Amino acid sequence: MILKGTKFQVKVWKYLKTIPRGQVRSYSDVAKAINRPKAVRAVANAIGKNPYAPKIPCHRVIRSNGSLGGYSGLGGIKKKRKLLISEGILL
C-alpha cells in the first residue's frame, strides 16, 4: 500500500501499523515513538486525517486519560468502540 499524505502524516500512519491488535497507545505515546514528543496535537491531526482506517489502525490510539478521543473512519466513535471491543480492549 502506497500511503499518500504529508511526510509527517505518513510517518504517523506507518507507526500506527506497528501497534499490535488488542493494544492501545495514547496520542502522546505515538508522538514519543516517532521522536516528536512535543507534537501531540500534530499527531492527533495526522491520525484524524487517516484515509486508510481501519487498515491503518488509528482506532488503537486513545487519549492519555483513557477516553476514546475521536475516530475519522466510517461509523465514527461508535465504530471505534466496536473495533476495540472486538480486539479484547475493555472500555
N, C-alpha and C positions, 0 to 999 in steps of 0.2 A: 504494500500500500504506500503510495507516494502522498505524503502529507503536504497540504497547501495551506500556508499561513505565514506569519512573520517568523523570523529566526527564533525569537523568544517563544512564541506560541508552539512552534514545532518542538522546541526543547522541553517545554512543559508537557506536551502531549506524549512525547516519547517516554518521559519519566512515568506518566500515568500508566502506560502499558506494562511497567515493571511491578506495579502494586499487585500482589497475589490475590486471587479470588478468596473471599472470606476475610480480607483485611481492609482496614481503612487508614487513611492518613489525613492530617489536618492541612489546611492551606499553608500554614507556617512550616509544617514538615516538608511539603513539596518545595517551598522556596529555599529551605536549607539544603535539600537534596540536590538542587540544581545550582548550588553555590551562589544563590542570590537571596540571602536571609532577610534582607530588608524589603524585598519585592513581593510581599504577601498580597497586596492589592492587585499588582500586575499579574501575579499567578492566578488569583481569583478571576480576573478579567479574561485571561487566556483560557481558563477552564470553561468559563461561561460562553466562550466563542467556539468551543469544540464542536465541529460539524460531524464528527465521526462517532458520536455516542450511540449505543453503548459499546461499540467495538473498541474504542479507546475509553476505558472505564472511569470517566470522570465522576460517576456515581460513588466511587470509593473514596472521595475526598469530602470531608465534613469539617465543620467549624471546630476550633480548639475546645469550645465548651461542650462539645458532644452533640450539638444540634445539627440538623442536616444541611443547612445552607440552601443553596438553590440547585436547580438541575435544568440544563438547557435542552436536554433530549426530549423527544416526543413524550407527552404524558406528564411532564413537569415533575414536581416534588413527589406526587403520588407514585409515579413510576420509579423514582429514585428509591423510595421506601421499599417498594416491592422487590426491586433488584437486590437491595441489601439484605432483606429478609430471605430471599431465595439463596443467598450465599451464606446464610447462617449468622448474619450480623444481628445481634439483639439490640433493639432500639428502645 
